[in-house]
Amino acid sequence: MLWLFLLTLGVVIICIRHLLESWNFPPGPPRYPIIGSLLSIEKYGSHLILQATKLIPQFPKMVGFFAGQMRVVIINDFDLAKKMAFSDTFSGRLIGMYTETMRGYNRNIGVISTQEFGFGNKGMWSIIADEAGIIVTDLKTQWDGQDLMVNQTFNISVLNILFKIVSGKRYRPDDPEMKELMRVLALVFKSAYIEEVFPILQYTKFTRELYGHSQKQLLTQTFKSMFEQVIQEHEQKLHTKESPEDFIDVYLQAKEGNDLFTKEDLIGICMDFFEAGGETVGSTLSWVFLYMSLNPEVQEKCRKEILQSLGVREPTMDYRGSVPYTEATIMEIQRCSSVAPSGLEHKALEDTELDGYTIKKDTLLFYNINAFFMDRDYWGDPEEWLPVDTLLFYNINAFFMDRDYWGDPEEFRPERFLNDDGSKTLKIERFIPFGFGKRVCMGESLAKAELFIFTIMILQNLRIKISANHAKPDPGQYEAGITRSPLPFHVTLEAI
Ligand code: HEM
């Protein structure tokens, strides 16, 4: 009888705890004790953020989920997202088993203290152009007239840029060890958060493998020992150099006599850059191939503009402004592909409220970048399209006459990012592929330079066509975790 009493007591405690946790929590699909919203999430598909977009008609501002025991809020409303992203209270990140134990040194390591290290300077442009030149020449010589399967094709080149900036090293684009690292890195991105949502999975070998535990461990160990070795080499040579040659040199110099800088954090920062800056830019370049093959007239228009403005000269960011249509096309590719559909999690650092709802400490909040990019009301609303320096009476006419400005977020249309005469790109508040606020992407200027220089060099050298022998690339076929990348697809390349 005692066991029945204890069982009933346990169930009652769990139910009361659940009621207290749910009290005034943002509305969302039904949630139950222990399993949370999992039953209701399942019917909307596996990717929480992309699927939260489907719930917008029911929950236009924000959706509250219980992922197991973890409280997660996804913000669909742009102004509310802005309020959250710019607030100190919501500027935390999840510290869990992956970040602390596996990736860290029993403490969280990485980024933060390095804000002043500039990613956008001119030295970086030539590093990017060198790397783009190598892969484009490879594609041009080896794949002319052939069908290329685009599958993480640019990821190693993008990692090489980071290697060069951080440590001065580079790898061949076909290096098998790097390819394996990239594969596992993609897996980490696809299965992020699972072990934190279901901590119970950590207890047996079988369940650990459901979220790729040993592969993740291998990846983090490989990254750690790789950077440990590179840092050691840098330490040995540090005092023989006249000035710092790369990021590790800069950090090691700053570290001398300053306890705030540690070698473990340096390893963490290097890992941050590789985790955040490889897959994101690499996937965007795959989307460039996909959308260029599907939109040959856009591709030709970009190429014409590029050849008129810089011919076959090596691109630098100084050419920004002189190829507005190409810039607008890159922006449209970023909008349509939503490579980081939800950014990273923001953790509430204390009990607080948001839009009248109670947000308890440690709740995770995401903003739904994908929803902002696909918002029919926004992308069709002429009022919000006014370029800062355009006179209103001029535009009213243009807007009223231009049917294309109305309600077409699903369309691939670079013109939406251009002013009326196509001479410059527009700054559009809701276009935030790199997030915004207190935790905005640290690599934004590097990523922008990479996308600009790679895209121009690709178009200077290659024509990308739909393959006659394979299925047409389909933007609806993608894999999504932290990042969203197209499933492998084929295109035919033609050297120019
Ligand atoms: C197309 C490429 C990229 C996209 C779309 C992208 C997008 C994002 C987004 C949405 C966030 C989260 C913002 C937030 O939580 O509010 C983020 C964070 C971050 N990104 Fe990027 N990113 C890209 C490339 C890069 C590159 C090249 C690097 C560096 C090498 C980088 C480094 C970081 C870091 C370190 C953070 C975390 C910042 C923090 O926690 O304070 N990213 N990125």
Residues whose N, C-alpha, C, O or C-beta is under 5 A from the ligand:
A	BS01	HEM	V111 D272 F273 A276 G277 T280 V281 T284 V339 A340 G343 L344 E345 P433 F434 G435 F436 K438 R439 V440 C441 M442 G443 L446 A447
